Structures are given as structure tokens and as C-alpha cells.
């Protein structure tokens, strides 16, 4: 769902030297509560994907690529948890 009141959170991607909007990452974290919840959900998705029968339209290489992508996504959430620091709220308002 799009919310026009949300402002982009811009950061320079050190791998491409391009500015990127990271707000969708924060939106995803809000949707699934915490980075830990996202990590656990992705871990379950890996198990489902790895243990599910191969559909007729896919091959083992495709399945392997999807599983590896999910591992990378799970590791991303783990990285987000490693650097998570609470910020004190200003008295009488929000940060």
C-alpha cells in the first residue's frame, strides 16, 4: 500500500555509488514487526522451498538459485539486527 505521507530515506549505495531509497526496507520491517521476525520468516521460507517438490516448470538450478537468494535475504536481516541501536525519544515528542 502506498502512503503519500512517507518520505524517502536516501543513502548512498557503496557498491554502486548511487543514491537509493531505503524507506521500503523500513516499511517491510514495520509490516513484519522486527528484523528478528523477518529473519525467522525467511528461514521458514528456505525450509519450505528446499523441501517442496519441484514444480514441472522449474529445474534444480532455478530452485537452487531461489534457495540461495533466500539465504542471502535471511543474512541481510541478520545484519540489520547486528547494528540495531535504540534512539532515545525527545521529551514531549518523537524522534
NORWO-V45578 format. One record per residue. N is the residue number from 1. RES is the residue in one small letter. SS is DSSP state (H for helix, E for strand, - for the rest). Layout:
<<N RES SS> <N RES SS>>
//
This chain:
<<1 x -> <2 x -> <3 x -> <4 x -> <5 x -> <6 x -> <7 x -> <8 x -> <9 x -> <10 x E> <11 x E> <12 x E> <13 x E> <14 x -> <15 x -> <16 x -> <17 x -> <18 x E> <19 x E> <20 x E> <21 x E> <22 x -> <23 x H> <24 x H> <25 x H> <26 x H> <27 x H> <28 x H> <29 x H> <30 x H> <31 x H> <32 x -> <33 x -> <34 x -> <35 x H> <36 x H> <37 x H> <38 x H> <39 x H> <40 x H> <41 x H> <42 x H> <43 x H> <44 x H> <45 x H> <46 x H> <47 x H> <48 x H> <49 x H> <50 x H> <51 x H> <52 x -> <53 x -> <54 x -> <55 x -> <56 x -> <57 x -> <58 x -> <59 x -> <60 x H> <61 x H> <62 x H> <63 x H> <64 x H> <65 x H> <66 x H> <67 x H> <68 x H> <69 x H> <70 x H> <71 x H> <72 x H> <73 x H> <74 x H> <75 x H> <76 x H> <77 x H> <78 x H> <79 x H> <80 x H> <81 x H> <82 x H> <83 x -> <84 x -> <85 x -> <86 x -> <87 x -> <88 x -> <89 x -> <90 x -> <91 x -> <92 x -> <93 x -> <94 x -> <95 x ->>
//
